[in-house]
Amino acid sequence: MADVTFSIPGMYADHHVSAVVDALNEVEGISKIVASSSRRKLTITFDSNRVSADNIEAAVANAGYPVQRVEGAIREEDLNSRSGDSSQERGSE
């Protein structure tokens, strides 16, 4: 498994998070999505044998959100303490 974090400046409200998560739910190989509208960041855990970070980035961009990969990761415990943050665990596919 691998992790990638993205900055998504346009993801500043809950409905933006929902749109991004809905788009990512269509991508095979993603096991966890942690999205923060307050920080405008998204961290994805994925199976690099099934999907690439480039594919994930393209899915977010195709949903209409400019996206940029960032260094470092968001700590989930930080996200859970803020409003407008979402974490979604996906079952194995």
C-alpha positions in Angstrom: 0.0 0.0 0.0 1.1 3.6 -0.7 -0.2 7.0 0.4 -0.4 10.2 -1.5 -1.6 13.6 -0.4 -3.0 16.3 -2.6 -3.8 20.0 -2.2 -7.3 20.8 -3.6 -7.9 24.6 -3.3 -11.5 24.4 -4.5 -12.5 21.7 -1.9 -13.6 24.1 0.8 -17.1 22.8 1.6 -18.7 19.5 2.5 -20.4 19.2 -0.9 -17.0 19.6 -2.6 -15.6 16.8 -0.4 -18.6 14.6 -1.4 -18.0 15.3 -5.1 -14.3 14.4 -4.8 -15.0 11.2 -2.7 -17.7 10.1 -5.2 -15.2 10.5 -8.0 -12.6 8.5 -6.1 -15.1 5.8 -5.2 -15.1 4.9 -8.9 -11.3 4.2 -8.9 -10.3 0.6 -8.3 -7.4 0.1 -5.9 -8.2 2.8 -3.3 -8.5 1.5 0.2 -8.8 4.7 2.3 -9.8 8.3 1.6 -9.1 11.1 4.2 -10.5 14.5 3.0 -10.3 17.8 4.8 -12.3 20.7 3.6 -10.9 23.0 6.3 -7.3 22.3 5.1 -8.3 21.6 1.5 -6.2 18.4 1.5 -6.9 14.8 0.5 -4.8 11.8 1.6 -5.4 8.5 -0.2 -4.1 5.0 0.7 -4.0 2.9 -2.4 -2.6 -0.3 -3.9 0.1 0.8 -6.2 -0.2 -2.5 -8.1 -3.7 -1.6 -9.1 -3.7 2.2 -9.5 -1.1 5.0 -9.7 -1.0 8.4 -8.0 -1.3 9.9 -11.5 -4.6 8.0 -12.0 -5.9 9.3 -8.7 -4.9 12.8 -9.5 -6.6 12.6 -12.9 -9.9 11.4 -11.3 -9.9 14.4 -9.0 -9.1 16.8 -11.9 -11.8 15.1 -14.0 -14.3 15.8 -11.2 -13.6 19.5 -11.8 -11.1 20.2 -9.0 -7.6 21.6 -9.7 -5.2 19.4 -7.8 -1.6 19.4 -6.8 0.4 16.6 -5.2 2.1 17.7 -1.9 4.9 16.4 0.3 4.1 15.0 3.7 0.8 13.6 4.9 -2.2 14.7 6.9 -2.4 12.9 10.2 -5.9 11.3 10.5 -6.1 12.2 14.2 -5.7 15.9 13.2 -8.4 15.7 10.7 -10.9 14.0 13.0 -10.7 16.9 15.4 -11.9 19.4 12.8 -15.3 20.1 11.3 -15.7 19.5 7.6 -13.3 16.6 7.5 -14.1 13.2 6.3 -12.5 9.8 6.4 -13.8 6.8 4.4 -12.4 3.3 4.7 -13.2 1.1 1.7 -13.4 -2.7 1.7 -11.1 -4.7 -0.4 -12.0 -4.9 -4.1 
